[in-house]
């Protein structure tokens, strides 16, 4: 057996030294390694109410150019939400923007805190304006959300300056892309919203969506095309293939990086066609 002389320091067995070293390295590695996919995903989920029109377009469809400027048959517009805060409407008017949509509501739990400045500000500089609702089919029914929208800024009046409301139906920023609904259930939810909106306002709501989402989550349903104008989302040189049933788009969100306000749009017609949509 080993004998230690008086005053000598006992030697640790090699296995103990190796175990201690590995333990230290493991602790350091835990500090240096990135968060696990689950925790990273959880951290990336935005707060309820923060969704805005087109927030999923870049992640799912990407960007591939912008339209050729100066087309006289199209009228420039913008869409805004609380992310933009107080909007410089006079600057936008000076740049040729003639119509605007403002986020009014989301689900049945959120109202845009900048709605008054944005909705009324666009009107005050001479624009034709409207409001939109960010749909969350995983929280409440379509008819319930339509009522919430109409009751909190989504109404319509025949004043020649107010556009019909928009149902913003796109990728779920808070979870599964299709909100946990089957394609048939999603179509039913959308129909319930549109039916109730028309019952409350006398107007058919505009549908804002992207072709890829519409195909994935509704099965490329064609049944709304006869009554509801289409606002297509695609950040490219052209609007691309449209969802089934629609032979043309009414509006096109073509970029999220425009001047003054990021989200810029084209109305598929001259200003008198924008006025015609407002008048119903």
N, C-alpha and C positions, 0 to 999 in steps of 0.2 A: 504494500500500500504506500501511497506517496507520503513523504514526510516534509513538513514545512519548518524551516528554521525560524527562530524567534526574530520578529521584526520584518519578516518577508511578507509581501502582499500575495495572497492566494491567487492563483491563475484561474480565470473562468473557463469552463469547458468550451471547446470550439463550437459546439452545437448551440450553446446559449448565446454566444456572440453573434452567430449567424441569424438566430431568431430575432434578436433585438434589432439588428440591422435591417432585416426585411420588414419588421414592423414599422420602423421609422420611415422607410421608403414608401410603404403603403399609405401611411398617413400623409406624406408629402404629395403623393400621387392623387389622393382624394381631393386635396386642395387645388391642384393644378389642372385636373381634368375638367372638361366642360360639363355643364349640367346634363343630366340624362334627357333623352328625347321627350319623355313624359313631362318632366318639370319645365323643359324649354317650351313645349307646346302650351302648357298651362299659362306660362308667363306671357306668351304671345297673344292670347285671347283678349280682345279689347273689352272695355267696359260696356255693358248694355246701355244703349242710347247713343253710342258714338258712331254708329254706322252712317255712311254717306253713299250717295248714288255712285255706283261704279267702283266701289272700293275693292272688289274682287277681280276686276278685269285684268289688270297687269299680271297678277299671280296666276291666273288660269288661262288667259288668252294671249298675254304678252303685248308688245307694241311693235308695229311694222310700218312706220311712216305716218304722214299726215296728208290730208287732201290738198290738192292744188288750190291756192287762195284766189279770191277774186271772182268766184262764180256768181254772177248776178242773179241766177235763178234760185239761190239759196240765201237764207237770212240767218245771220249769226246770233247765237244765244249763249247763255251760261246757266249752270245750276250750282246752287250754294247750300251750305248747311252751317251749323254752329262752328265748324272748323274755320270758316272764313271770318267770323266775327262781324264787325261793322264793315260793310262793303263800300268801296269807292264807286258808287253808281255813276256819277258824272264822268269819271274816267272811262268806264266801260261804254257809256253812251258815246263819248267822243271817239272811241275806237271802232264804232260801228255796231255794237251789240244792241239789238232791238227787242229781245224777249228774254225772260228769265224765269226759272223755277226755283223755289225755296223749299227746303225740307221743313215740313210742319210737324210731323209726328213719326213715331216708331212704335210698333206693337200697340199696347194700351197703357204704356208706362212712361212715355217720354214725349216732351214737347220742346221744340227748338228754342233755346233761350235767346237767340238772335232773330227770331222770326219777324218781329214787328219792324225792326230797322231794315231787314232785307226785303221783305214782302212789300212794305209800303215805300221803301226807298226806290225800288225799281219802278214802281208806279209813278212816283213823284217826278222822276226824270223823263217820263214819257214812254217807258217800256210797257209792253204787254206782258203780264206776269201770271204765274200760277203757283201751285204748291204740290208737293209730293209726299207720299207716305212710304216709309221703309217697312216692308212687310216682314213679320216674323211668324210664319205659320206654325211654329212649334209652341207658341205661348197661348194664343186665343184664336177663336174662329174668324173666318173671313168677314162675315157680316158685322161682328163685334168690332173688328178693327176699322171697317169702313165707317161705322158710326163715330168712333173715336176720332178718326181723321176729319170728318165733316164738322164735328163739334169743336175742333181745335185748329181751325185754319184751312180746312180742305174744301170749303164750300165753293159755290160758283154763282155768279150773277151776270145777267145779260147787259153788261155795260160797255162791251166792245173792247175791254182792256183786261179781262180776266179769262185765263185759259182753264179748261177742265182739269180736274185733279189727275195725278199720276199715281199708279200703283207700281212702286219700285220693287220688283220681284227678281232676286238674283241670289248669288252664293251667300250662304249663312256665315257671317263672320265669327259667330260664337260657337260653332259646332259643325255637325254634318252638313254637307253642301245643300242637300234637299230637305233639311229640317226634320229628318226622320220620317218623312212621308213617302208613300208609294206614289208612282206617277198618277194614278187615278185619283188618289186622295188629294194630291196637289192641285189637279185640275178642278176638283170640287171646291177646294178652299178658294182658289182664284175666282171661280164662278160666283161663289157666295159673296165675295167682296164686291165684284163688279155689279152684281144684281142689286145689292143694297146701296151702293154708291148712286146708281141710276135712280133708285127709288127715292133717295133723299135729295138729289140735286136736279134730276131731269136730264143729266148728261151722261154719256158713256165715258168712263175713265180711259186715259191713255195707259198703255202697258209699256213699262220700261224693262228691258231684259237683254240678255246676250244669247245668241243662237246656241252656243254650246251648253249654257245652263238650261235653256228651255228644252233642248233635246234630251239632256240627261234627266231632268226632273219632272217633265210633263210628257215625255215620250214624243216630243215634237207635235203637240196637239195643235190642230188647225182651227178649232171651233170658235175662237174669239176674233178672228181676222175680219169677219164681215161687219163687226160693230165697233171694235176698239182700235183706235189709232196705235201704231207701233213706234216706239222710241227705241232704236237699236243702239247697243253699246259695242263699239269696236274701235280700237286705237290703231288705225291703219290708213292707207291712202284711199280706201273705199270701204263701204259698209259690209261688203262680203255677202255670203249667203244668208238670206233672211229665214226666220222661223217659218214653218209650214203654214200655208194659207195666205200670208201677206205677200202681195205682189210688189209692194213698194213700202218704204218707210216714210213716216211723217217727220220724225226727228232722228238725229244721229249724234250721239256723244262720241266725238272723234279724238279727244285728248284729255289728259288730266294735268297737262303742263302748259296751259295757255297763259298769256300775259294777264296781269292784274288778278284774275281768278283762274285757278288751274283748270277746272272742268269747263270745256267749251263744246258747243254743239252747233249743228247745222239744221235749220228747218228746210224741208224739201219743198221749197217754193219761195216766191217773193213775199214781201211784207203783207200784201193784200191777202195772201193765203193764211198767214198767221192770224190776221184779223178775222178771217172767215171761221177759223177754228174757235176763236174766242167767242164769236157771235152764235155759234152753234148752227 
